[in-house]
Amino acid sequence: MTLLDATVGEALTVLDESACDNLAATLARMGIHQGDMVRLIRRAPFQGPVLVEVLGSGIRVALGRGMAAKLLVTPVPS
């Protein structure tokens, strides 16, 4: 599933950010890498960005919905 499909508050593992070269590089500069655990904090209304927290570092990053739709994630087992 993509980050855009995830439920708010859900912990996720980043599977693949290589939908395009620019996306992987941009996410790496923001501190999001393949294998990282993130939590979807909130979705802004009216097609606004999504806010994610990188678990472990505590970094919070706002991603546009286009980027979120290309970022493949999987839920962390409870």
Long-range contacts (C-beta under 8 A, 24 or more apart in sequence): 1-72, 1-73, 1-74, 2-68, 2-69, 2-70, 2-71, 2-72, 2-73, 3-38, 3-40, 3-50, 3-52, 3-63, 3-68, 3-69, 3-71, 3-73, 4-50, 4-65, 4-68, 4-69, 6-40, 6-73, 6-75, 7-40, 8-40, 8-41, 8-42, 8-43, 9-39, 9-40, 9-41, 10-39, 10-40, 10-75, 11-37, 11-38, 11-39, 11-55, 11-75, 11-76, 12-37, 12-38, 12-39, 12-40, 12-73, 12-74, 12-75, 12-76, 13-37, 13-38, 13-73, 13-74, 13-75, 13-76, 14-38, 14-71, 14-72, 14-73, 15-72, 15-73, 15-74, 16-71, 16-72, 17-70, 17-71, 17-72, 19-70, 19-71, 19-72, 20-70, 23-67, 23-70, 23-71, 26-67, 27-67, 27-71, 30-59, 30-61, 30-63, 31-57, 31-59, 31-61, 32-61, 32-71, 37-76, 38-73
